[in-house]
Amino acid sequence: MTIAKRSRVDQMFYWFHTRSGDLASKYSLKFDLVRNSLLLSPTDAAIIRLTVGQGDRSQDECQRLAERFMQTILPEVRKALPFDPI
């Protein structure tokens, strides 16, 4: 997602991490939460968001930078969450 304020432009990447795994849309998250509620399962969820200042970079460059960064820190992020995906 591209976000901007005045002359600053950033690229924002986000997804939801649940007991069912990683979900990319709010609709998938809602479905997962409803399903887990009906099955009397825990409905824990975390949003993971990363913002990259675009500056002179292209959107593709921002995405590659974000992917490299997330590959580095994702194991630690997952350890910090109170649940593991199935």
C-alpha positions, 0 to 999 in steps of 0.5 A, a space after each residue: 500500500 502506498 501512503 503519503 503525507 505532504 511530500 513524504 511517500 512511504 510503502 506500507 506492507 502488512 499482514 495478519 498472523 493467526 493460529 491458522 497462519 499468515 493472512 493477507 486480507 482483512 476479509 480472510 482475518 474476519 473469516 478466520 476469527 469467525 471460524 475459530 469462534 464457532 469452533 470454540 478455538 482461540 481467536 488470537 491475531 497479530 497485525 505485522 506492519 512494516 513501513 519503508 520510506 520510498 524516497 528515490 526508490 521504486 515500489 519494487 525496490 521498496 518491496 525487495 528491501 522490506 522482504 529482506 528485512 522481514 526475512 531477517 527479523 521474522 523468526 524473532 517476531 514469531 517467537 515473540 507471539 503468544 501462539 504458533 500457527 498450525 
